Amino acid sequence: MKIPPGKTEAEVLAAIEKAVDILAPGFVFGPYTLDDIKQEGRLEAIKLLEKDVYDTSRPLENLLYTHIKNRYINLVRDKLRRSDSPCPQCHSGFSCRPEGPCEKYVIWRDRNRVKSNIMRPLDLDHVADEHEQRTRVESTVTSEAELAELLAKIDAQLPAGLRSDYLKMRDGVTIPRTRKAQVEEAVKAIIGEE
């Protein structure tokens, strides 16, 4: 980090921390915590000082505050939501067309909404999932395990003469009624032992 002429490293770091501490709480969003936002501000301040654009006749704190605030606004715009609508009239609520908002505005609005929703996911702690079919899925593990166990038992104990017909029945192939009844009786006997 370049230290501007007439300033000490401690003064520069104090000015950066002061600007970051004031600005960062207002720009926390989505996955960015307060510490993340503060770190972004510190990095941007160091990048600015590396460019050596500081005018020593002006207060360093003002330069850092303005620069960090602008970088935070850019971060929110790029990662969360843009505020530069392609149609200011549609954005104000009064459509530029009688049939509703223009196509450019609708595309921009929908893209912004999606981007914002990604950065601000719904907290599932507050969703009444017993009424939401897409968030409530009953587990099938136990029924699948029981079925697999029964099928393994049938495979192990089924007489060899009935095995061919049994496999055809499992694959949905039609077999004569008498042979089907023999397989069903054998399977019932195997299952009924438990």
CNS distance restraints for C-alpha pairs under 8 A (distance, minus, plus):
assign (resid   1 and name CA) (resid  46 and name CA) 5.94 0.50 0.50
assign (resid   1 and name CA) (resid  47 and name CA) 7.96 0.50 0.50
assign (resid   1 and name CA) (resid  49 and name CA) 6.68 0.50 0.50
assign (resid   1 and name CA) (resid  50 and name CA) 6.06 0.50 0.50
assign (resid   2 and name CA) (resid  46 and name CA) 7.91 0.50 0.50
assign (resid   2 and name CA) (resid  49 and name CA) 5.81 0.50 0.50
assign (resid   2 and name CA) (resid  50 and name CA) 5.50 0.50 0.50
assign (resid   2 and name CA) (resid  52 and name CA) 7.44 0.50 0.50
assign (resid   3 and name CA) (resid   7 and name CA) 6.59 0.50 0.50
assign (resid   3 and name CA) (resid   8 and name CA) 6.82 0.50 0.50
assign (resid   3 and name CA) (resid   9 and name CA) 6.23 0.50 0.50
assign (resid   3 and name CA) (resid  12 and name CA) 7.12 0.50 0.50
assign (resid   3 and name CA) (resid  49 and name CA) 7.29 0.50 0.50
assign (resid   4 and name CA) (resid   8 and name CA) 7.95 0.50 0.50
assign (resid   4 and name CA) (resid  49 and name CA) 7.53 0.50 0.50
assign (resid   4 and name CA) (resid  52 and name CA) 7.55 0.50 0.50
assign (resid   4 and name CA) (resid  54 and name CA) 7.03 0.50 0.50
assign (resid   4 and name CA) (resid  56 and name CA) 7.61 0.50 0.50
assign (resid   5 and name CA) (resid  56 and name CA) 7.25 0.50 0.50
assign (resid   6 and name CA) (resid  56 and name CA) 7.80 0.50 0.50
assign (resid   7 and name CA) (resid  11 and name CA) 6.21 0.50 0.50
assign (resid   7 and name CA) (resid  12 and name CA) 6.72 0.50 0.50
assign (resid   8 and name CA) (resid  12 and name CA) 6.38 0.50 0.50
assign (resid   9 and name CA) (resid  13 and name CA) 6.13 0.50 0.50
assign (resid  10 and name CA) (resid  14 and name CA) 6.02 0.50 0.50
assign (resid  11 and name CA) (resid  15 and name CA) 6.14 0.50 0.50
assign (resid  12 and name CA) (resid  16 and name CA) 6.24 0.50 0.50
assign (resid  12 and name CA) (resid  60 and name CA) 7.87 0.50 0.50
assign (resid  13 and name CA) (resid  17 and name CA) 6.13 0.50 0.50
assign (resid  14 and name CA) (resid  18 and name CA) 6.04 0.50 0.50
assign (resid  15 and name CA) (resid  19 and name CA) 6.31 0.50 0.50
assign (resid  15 and name CA) (resid  60 and name CA) 7.20 0.50 0.50
assign (resid  15 and name CA) (resid  61 and name CA) 5.39 0.50 0.50
assign (resid  15 and name CA) (resid  64 and name CA) 7.47 0.50 0.50
assign (resid  16 and name CA) (resid  20 and name CA) 6.11 0.50 0.50
assign (resid  16 and name CA) (resid  42 and name CA) 6.51 0.50 0.50
assign (resid  16 and name CA) (resid  45 and name CA) 6.72 0.50 0.50
assign (resid  16 and name CA) (resid  61 and name CA) 7.37 0.50 0.50
assign (resid  16 and name CA) (resid  64 and name CA) 6.59 0.50 0.50
assign (resid  16 and name CA) (resid  65 and name CA) 7.97 0.50 0.50
assign (resid  17 and name CA) (resid  21 and name CA) 5.84 0.50 0.50
assign (resid  17 and name CA) (resid  42 and name CA) 7.55 0.50 0.50
assign (resid  18 and name CA) (resid  22 and name CA) 6.29 0.50 0.50
assign (resid  18 and name CA) (resid  61 and name CA) 8.00 0.50 0.50
assign (resid  19 and name CA) (resid  23 and name CA) 6.15 0.50 0.50
assign (resid  19 and name CA) (resid  61 and name CA) 7.01 0.50 0.50
assign (resid  19 and name CA) (resid  64 and name CA) 6.66 0.50 0.50
assign (resid  19 and name CA) (resid  65 and name CA) 5.05 0.50 0.50
assign (resid  19 and name CA) (resid  68 and name CA) 7.50 0.50 0.50
assign (resid  20 and name CA) (resid  24 and name CA) 5.49 0.50 0.50
assign (resid  20 and name CA) (resid  38 and name CA) 5.70 0.50 0.50
assign (resid  20 and name CA) (resid  41 and name CA) 5.93 0.50 0.50
assign (resid  20 and name CA) (resid  42 and name CA) 6.99 0.50 0.50
assign (resid  20 and name CA) (resid  65 and name CA) 7.66 0.50 0.50
assign (resid  20 and name CA) (resid  68 and name CA) 7.43 0.50 0.50
assign (resid  21 and name CA) (resid  25 and name CA) 7.37 0.50 0.50
assign (resid  21 and name CA) (resid  38 and name CA) 7.24 0.50 0.50
assign (resid  23 and name CA) (resid  27 and name CA) 7.14 0.50 0.50
assign (resid  23 and name CA) (resid  65 and name CA) 7.89 0.50 0.50
assign (resid  23 and name CA) (resid  68 and name CA) 7.95 0.50 0.50
assign (resid  23 and name CA) (resid  69 and name CA) 6.70 0.50 0.50
assign (resid  24 and name CA) (resid  28 and name CA) 6.73 0.50 0.50
assign (resid  24 and name CA) (resid  34 and name CA) 6.51 0.50 0.50
assign (resid  24 and name CA) (resid  37 and name CA) 5.73 0.50 0.50
assign (resid  24 and name CA) (resid  38 and name CA) 5.59 0.50 0.50
assign (resid  24 and name CA) (resid  41 and name CA) 7.57 0.50 0.50
assign (resid  25 and name CA) (resid  34 and name CA) 6.22 0.50 0.50
assign (resid  27 and name CA) (resid  37 and name CA) 7.05 0.50 0.50
assign (resid  27 and name CA) (resid  72 and name CA) 6.70 0.50 0.50
assign (resid  27 and name CA) (resid  73 and name CA) 7.96 0.50 0.50
assign (resid  27 and name CA) (resid  76 and name CA) 7.43 0.50 0.50
assign (resid  28 and name CA) (resid  32 and name CA) 5.94 0.50 0.50
assign (resid  28 and name CA) (resid  33 and name CA) 5.92 0.50 0.50
assign (resid  28 and name CA) (resid  34 and name CA) 5.76 0.50 0.50
assign (resid  28 and name CA) (resid  37 and name CA) 6.41 0.50 0.50
assign (resid  29 and name CA) (resid  33 and name CA) 7.11 0.50 0.50
assign (resid  29 and name CA) (resid  76 and name CA) 8.00 0.50 0.50
assign (resid  29 and name CA) (resid  80 and name CA) 7.84 0.50 0.50
assign (resid  29 and name CA) (resid 119 and name CA) 7.17 0.50 0.50
assign (resid  29 and name CA) (resid 120 and name CA) 7.27 0.50 0.50
assign (resid  30 and name CA) (resid  80 and name CA) 7.89 0.50 0.50
assign (resid  30 and name CA) (resid 118 and name CA) 7.89 0.50 0.50
assign (resid  30 and name CA) (resid 119 and name CA) 4.29 0.50 0.50
assign (resid  30 and name CA) (resid 120 and name CA) 4.75 0.50 0.50
assign (resid  30 and name CA) (resid 121 and name CA) 7.51 0.50 0.50
assign (resid  31 and name CA) (resid 119 and name CA) 6.51 0.50 0.50
assign (resid  31 and name CA) (resid 120 and name CA) 7.69 0.50 0.50
assign (resid  32 and name CA) (resid  36 and name CA) 5.50 0.50 0.50
assign (resid  32 and name CA) (resid  37 and name CA) 6.31 0.50 0.50
assign (resid  33 and name CA) (resid  37 and name CA) 6.33 0.50 0.50
assign (resid  34 and name CA) (resid  38 and name CA) 6.15 0.50 0.50
assign (resid  35 and name CA) (resid  39 and name CA) 6.10 0.50 0.50
assign (resid  36 and name CA) (resid  40 and name CA) 6.24 0.50 0.50
assign (resid  37 and name CA) (resid  41 and name CA) 6.29 0.50 0.50
assign (resid  38 and name CA) (resid  42 and name CA) 6.29 0.50 0.50
assign (resid  39 and name CA) (resid  43 and name CA) 6.22 0.50 0.50
assign (resid  40 and name CA) (resid  44 and name CA) 6.21 0.50 0.50
assign (resid  41 and name CA) (resid  45 and name CA) 6.17 0.50 0.50
assign (resid  41 and name CA) (resid  68 and name CA) 5.57 0.50 0.50
assign (resid  41 and name CA) (resid  71 and name CA) 7.54 0.50 0.50
assign (resid  41 and name CA) (resid  72 and name CA) 7.31 0.50 0.50
assign (resid  42 and name CA) (resid  46 and name CA) 6.26 0.50 0.50
assign (resid  43 and name CA) (resid  47 and name CA) 6.20 0.50 0.50
assign (resid  44 and name CA) (resid  48 and name CA) 6.21 0.50 0.50
assign (resid  44 and name CA) (resid  67 and name CA) 7.84 0.50 0.50
assign (resid  44 and name CA) (resid  68 and name CA) 6.43 0.50 0.50
assign (resid  44 and name CA) (resid  71 and name CA) 7.11 0.50 0.50
assign (resid  45 and name CA) (resid  49 and name CA) 6.30 0.50 0.50
assign (resid  45 and name CA) (resid  64 and name CA) 6.23 0.50 0.50
assign (resid  45 and name CA) (resid  67 and name CA) 7.30 0.50 0.50
assign (resid  45 and name CA) (resid  68 and name CA) 6.46 0.50 0.50
assign (resid  46 and name CA) (resid  50 and name CA) 6.21 0.50 0.50
assign (resid  47 and name CA) (resid  51 and name CA) 6.66 0.50 0.50
assign (resid  48 and name CA) (resid  52 and name CA) 7.09 0.50 0.50
assign (resid  48 and name CA) (resid  53 and name CA) 7.29 0.50 0.50
assign (resid  48 and name CA) (resid  67 and name CA) 7.85 0.50 0.50
assign (resid  49 and name CA) (resid  53 and name CA) 6.95 0.50 0.50
assign (resid  49 and name CA) (resid  54 and name CA) 7.16 0.50 0.50
assign (resid  54 and name CA) (resid  60 and name CA) 7.29 0.50 0.50
assign (resid  54 and name CA) (resid  63 and name CA) 7.52 0.50 0.50
assign (resid  56 and name CA) (resid  60 and name CA) 7.57 0.50 0.50
assign (resid  58 and name CA) (resid  62 and name CA) 7.85 0.50 0.50
assign (resid  59 and name CA) (resid  63 and name CA) 6.89 0.50 0.50
assign (resid  60 and name CA) (resid  64 and name CA) 6.24 0.50 0.50
assign (resid  61 and name CA) (resid  65 and name CA) 5.94 0.50 0.50
assign (resid  62 and name CA) (resid  66 and name CA) 6.13 0.50 0.50
assign (resid  63 and name CA) (resid  67 and name CA) 6.06 0.50 0.50
assign (resid  64 and name CA) (resid  68 and name CA) 5.88 0.50 0.50
assign (resid  65 and name CA) (resid  69 and name CA) 6.03 0.50 0.50
assign (resid  66 and name CA) (resid  70 and name CA) 6.18 0.50 0.50
assign (resid  67 and name CA) (resid  71 and name CA) 6.26 0.50 0.50
assign (resid  68 and name CA) (resid  72 and name CA) 6.14 0.50 0.50
assign (resid  69 and name CA) (resid  73 and name CA) 6.24 0.50 0.50
assign (resid  70 and name CA) (resid  74 and name CA) 6.24 0.50 0.50
assign (resid  71 and name CA) (resid  75 and name CA) 6.14 0.50 0.50
assign (resid  72 and name CA) (resid  76 and name CA) 6.25 0.50 0.50
assign (resid  73 and name CA) (resid  77 and name CA) 6.11 0.50 0.50
assign (resid  74 and name CA) (resid  78 and name CA) 5.95 0.50 0.50
assign (resid  75 and name CA) (resid  79 and name CA) 5.84 0.50 0.50
assign (resid  75 and name CA) (resid  80 and name CA) 7.69 0.50 0.50
assign (resid  76 and name CA) (resid  80 and name CA) 5.00 0.50 0.50
assign (resid  76 and name CA) (resid  81 and name CA) 6.20 0.50 0.50
assign (resid  76 and name CA) (resid  82 and name CA) 7.65 0.50 0.50
assign (resid  77 and name CA) (resid  81 and name CA) 4.83 0.50 0.50
assign (resid  77 and name CA) (resid  82 and name CA) 4.50 0.50 0.50
assign (resid  77 and name CA) (resid  83 and name CA) 7.09 0.50 0.50
assign (resid  78 and name CA) (resid  82 and name CA) 6.88 0.50 0.50
assign (resid  79 and name CA) (resid 115 and name CA) 7.26 0.50 0.50
assign (resid  79 and name CA) (resid 119 and name CA) 7.56 0.50 0.50
assign (resid  80 and name CA) (resid 112 and name CA) 7.56 0.50 0.50
assign (resid  80 and name CA) (resid 115 and name CA) 5.84 0.50 0.50
assign (resid  80 and name CA) (resid 116 and name CA) 5.00 0.50 0.50
assign (resid  80 and name CA) (resid 119 and name CA) 6.21 0.50 0.50
assign (resid  81 and name CA) (resid 112 and name CA) 5.44 0.50 0.50
assign (resid  81 and name CA) (resid 113 and name CA) 7.69 0.50 0.50
assign (resid  81 and name CA) (resid 115 and name CA) 6.70 0.50 0.50
assign (resid  81 and name CA) (resid 116 and name CA) 5.94 0.50 0.50
assign (resid  82 and name CA) (resid 112 and name CA) 6.61 0.50 0.50
assign (resid  85 and name CA) (resid  91 and name CA) 6.54 0.50 0.50
assign (resid  85 and name CA) (resid 105 and name CA) 6.91 0.50 0.50
assign (resid  85 and name CA) (resid 108 and name CA) 7.17 0.50 0.50
assign (resid  86 and name CA) (resid 104 and name CA) 6.61 0.50 0.50
assign (resid  86 and name CA) (resid 105 and name CA) 5.94 0.50 0.50
assign (resid  86 and name CA) (resid 108 and name CA) 7.36 0.50 0.50
assign (resid  87 and name CA) (resid  91 and name CA) 6.25 0.50 0.50
assign (resid  87 and name CA) (resid  96 and name CA) 8.00 0.50 0.50
assign (resid  87 and name CA) (resid 102 and name CA) 7.81 0.50 0.50
assign (resid  87 and name CA) (resid 104 and name CA) 7.45 0.50 0.50
assign (resid  87 and name CA) (resid 105 and name CA) 5.84 0.50 0.50
assign (resid  88 and name CA) (resid  92 and name CA) 6.12 0.50 0.50
assign (resid  89 and name CA) (resid  93 and name CA) 6.83 0.50 0.50
assign (resid  89 and name CA) (resid  94 and name CA) 5.75 0.50 0.50
assign (resid  89 and name CA) (resid  95 and name CA) 6.00 0.50 0.50
assign (resid  89 and name CA) (resid  96 and name CA) 5.91 0.50 0.50
assign (resid  90 and name CA) (resid  94 and name CA) 5.35 0.50 0.50
assign (resid  90 and name CA) (resid  95 and name CA) 4.33 0.50 0.50
assign (resid  90 and name CA) (resid  96 and name CA) 5.83 0.50 0.50
assign (resid  90 and name CA) (resid 101 and name CA) 5.50 0.50 0.50
assign (resid  90 and name CA) (resid 102 and name CA) 7.16 0.50 0.50
assign (resid  90 and name CA) (resid 105 and name CA) 6.77 0.50 0.50
assign (resid  91 and name CA) (resid  95 and name CA) 7.81 0.50 0.50
assign (resid  91 and name CA) (resid 105 and name CA) 7.48 0.50 0.50
assign (resid  95 and name CA) (resid  99 and name CA) 7.99 0.50 0.50
assign (resid  95 and name CA) (resid 100 and name CA) 5.46 0.50 0.50
assign (resid  95 and name CA) (resid 101 and name CA) 4.86 0.50 0.50
assign (resid  95 and name CA) (resid 102 and name CA) 7.26 0.50 0.50
assign (resid  96 and name CA) (resid 100 and name CA) 7.37 0.50 0.50
assign (resid  96 and name CA) (resid 101 and name CA) 6.42 0.50 0.50
assign (resid  96 and name CA) (resid 102 and name CA) 6.73 0.50 0.50
assign (resid  97 and name CA) (resid 101 and name CA) 6.35 0.50 0.50
assign (resid  97 and name CA) (resid 102 and name CA) 6.61 0.50 0.50
assign (resid 101 and name CA) (resid 105 and name CA) 6.44 0.50 0.50
assign (resid 101 and name CA) (resid 106 and name CA) 6.46 0.50 0.50
assign (resid 102 and name CA) (resid 106 and name CA) 6.34 0.50 0.50
assign (resid 103 and name CA) (resid 107 and name CA) 6.20 0.50 0.50
assign (resid 104 and name CA) (resid 108 and name CA) 6.19 0.50 0.50
assign (resid 105 and name CA) (resid 109 and name CA) 5.94 0.50 0.50
assign (resid 106 and name CA) (resid 110 and name CA) 6.05 0.50 0.50
assign (resid 107 and name CA) (resid 111 and name CA) 6.12 0.50 0.50
assign (resid 108 and name CA) (resid 112 and name CA) 6.15 0.50 0.50
assign (resid 109 and name CA) (resid 113 and name CA) 6.13 0.50 0.50
assign (resid 110 and name CA) (resid 114 and name CA) 6.22 0.50 0.50
assign (resid 111 and name CA) (resid 115 and name CA) 6.15 0.50 0.50
assign (resid 112 and name CA) (resid 116 and name CA) 5.99 0.50 0.50
assign (resid 113 and name CA) (resid 117 and name CA) 6.06 0.50 0.50
assign (resid 114 and name CA) (resid 118 and name CA) 6.24 0.50 0.50
assign (resid 115 and name CA) (resid 119 and name CA) 6.48 0.50 0.50
assign (resid 116 and name CA) (resid 120 and name CA) 6.07 0.50 0.50
assign (resid 117 and name CA) (resid 121 and name CA) 5.72 0.50 0.50
assign (resid 117 and name CA) (resid 122 and name CA) 7.98 0.50 0.50
assign (resid 123 and name CA) (resid 127 and name CA) 7.37 0.50 0.50
assign (resid 128 and name CA) (resid 132 and name CA) 6.97 0.50 0.50
assign (resid 129 and name CA) (resid 133 and name CA) 7.40 0.50 0.50
assign (resid 129 and name CA) (resid 135 and name CA) 5.72 0.50 0.50
assign (resid 129 and name CA) (resid 136 and name CA) 5.87 0.50 0.50
assign (resid 130 and name CA) (resid 136 and name CA) 6.36 0.50 0.50
assign (resid 132 and name CA) (resid 136 and name CA) 6.31 0.50 0.50
assign (resid 133 and name CA) (resid 137 and name CA) 7.40 0.50 0.50
assign (resid 140 and name CA) (resid 144 and name CA) 6.01 0.50 0.50
assign (resid 141 and name CA) (resid 145 and name CA) 6.04 0.50 0.50
assign (resid 142 and name CA) (resid 146 and name CA) 6.13 0.50 0.50
assign (resid 143 and name CA) (resid 147 and name CA) 6.13 0.50 0.50
assign (resid 144 and name CA) (resid 148 and name CA) 6.11 0.50 0.50
assign (resid 145 and name CA) (resid 149 and name CA) 6.13 0.50 0.50
assign (resid 146 and name CA) (resid 150 and name CA) 6.22 0.50 0.50
assign (resid 147 and name CA) (resid 151 and name CA) 6.11 0.50 0.50
assign (resid 148 and name CA) (resid 152 and name CA) 6.13 0.50 0.50
assign (resid 149 and name CA) (resid 153 and name CA) 6.25 0.50 0.50
assign (resid 150 and name CA) (resid 154 and name CA) 6.17 0.50 0.50
assign (resid 150 and name CA) (resid 191 and name CA) 7.40 0.50 0.50
assign (resid 151 and name CA) (resid 155 and name CA) 6.05 0.50 0.50
assign (resid 152 and name CA) (resid 156 and name CA) 6.16 0.50 0.50
assign (resid 153 and name CA) (resid 157 and name CA) 6.18 0.50 0.50
assign (resid 153 and name CA) (resid 190 and name CA) 7.71 0.50 0.50
assign (resid 154 and name CA) (resid 158 and name CA) 5.50 0.50 0.50
assign (resid 154 and name CA) (resid 187 and name CA) 6.58 0.50 0.50
assign (resid 154 and name CA) (resid 190 and name CA) 6.49 0.50 0.50
assign (resid 154 and name CA) (resid 191 and name CA) 7.61 0.50 0.50
assign (resid 157 and name CA) (resid 190 and name CA) 6.98 0.50 0.50
assign (resid 158 and name CA) (resid 162 and name CA) 6.95 0.50 0.50
assign (resid 158 and name CA) (resid 163 and name CA) 6.57 0.50 0.50
assign (resid 158 and name CA) (resid 186 and name CA) 6.91 0.50 0.50
assign (resid 158 and name CA) (resid 187 and name CA) 7.19 0.50 0.50
assign (resid 158 and name CA) (resid 190 and name CA) 7.62 0.50 0.50
assign (resid 159 and name CA) (resid 163 and name CA) 6.50 0.50 0.50
assign (resid 160 and name CA) (resid 164 and name CA) 7.82 0.50 0.50
assign (resid 162 and name CA) (resid 166 and name CA) 6.08 0.50 0.50
assign (resid 162 and name CA) (resid 182 and name CA) 7.73 0.50 0.50
assign (resid 162 and name CA) (resid 183 and name CA) 6.10 0.50 0.50
assign (resid 163 and name CA) (resid 167 and name CA) 6.16 0.50 0.50
assign (resid 164 and name CA) (resid 168 and name CA) 6.30 0.50 0.50
assign (resid 165 and name CA) (resid 169 and name CA) 6.16 0.50 0.50
assign (resid 165 and name CA) (resid 175 and name CA) 7.13 0.50 0.50
assign (resid 165 and name CA) (resid 179 and name CA) 7.22 0.50 0.50
assign (resid 165 and name CA) (resid 180 and name CA) 7.26 0.50 0.50
assign (resid 165 and name CA) (resid 183 and name CA) 7.12 0.50 0.50
assign (resid 166 and name CA) (resid 170 and name CA) 6.30 0.50 0.50
assign (resid 166 and name CA) (resid 180 and name CA) 7.98 0.50 0.50
assign (resid 166 and name CA) (resid 183 and name CA) 6.17 0.50 0.50
assign (resid 167 and name CA) (resid 171 and name CA) 6.30 0.50 0.50
assign (resid 168 and name CA) (resid 172 and name CA) 6.34 0.50 0.50
assign (resid 168 and name CA) (resid 173 and name CA) 5.13 0.50 0.50
assign (resid 168 and name CA) (resid 174 and name CA) 7.44 0.50 0.50
assign (resid 168 and name CA) (resid 175 and name CA) 7.56 0.50 0.50
assign (resid 169 and name CA) (resid 173 and name CA) 5.45 0.50 0.50
assign (resid 169 and name CA) (resid 174 and name CA) 6.74 0.50 0.50
assign (resid 169 and name CA) (resid 175 and name CA) 7.27 0.50 0.50
assign (resid 169 and name CA) (resid 180 and name CA) 7.83 0.50 0.50
assign (resid 175 and name CA) (resid 179 and name CA) 6.89 0.50 0.50
assign (resid 175 and name CA) (resid 180 and name CA) 6.32 0.50 0.50
assign (resid 176 and name CA) (resid 180 and name CA) 6.19 0.50 0.50
assign (resid 177 and name CA) (resid 181 and name CA) 6.14 0.50 0.50
assign (resid 178 and name CA) (resid 182 and name CA) 6.37 0.50 0.50
assign (resid 179 and name CA) (resid 183 and name CA) 6.34 0.50 0.50
assign (resid 180 and name CA) (resid 184 and name CA) 6.19 0.50 0.50
assign (resid 181 and name CA) (resid 185 and name CA) 6.11 0.50 0.50
assign (resid 182 and name CA) (resid 186 and name CA) 6.23 0.50 0.50
assign (resid 183 and name CA) (resid 187 and name CA) 6.15 0.50 0.50
assign (resid 184 and name CA) (resid 188 and name CA) 6.07 0.50 0.50
assign (resid 185 and name CA) (resid 189 and name CA) 6.15 0.50 0.50
assign (resid 186 and name CA) (resid 190 and name CA) 6.32 0.50 0.50
assign (resid 187 and name CA) (resid 191 and name CA) 6.12 0.50 0.50
assign (resid 188 and name CA) (resid 192 and name CA) 5.63 0.50 0.50
assign (resid 189 and name CA) (resid 193 and name CA) 6.43 0.50 0.50
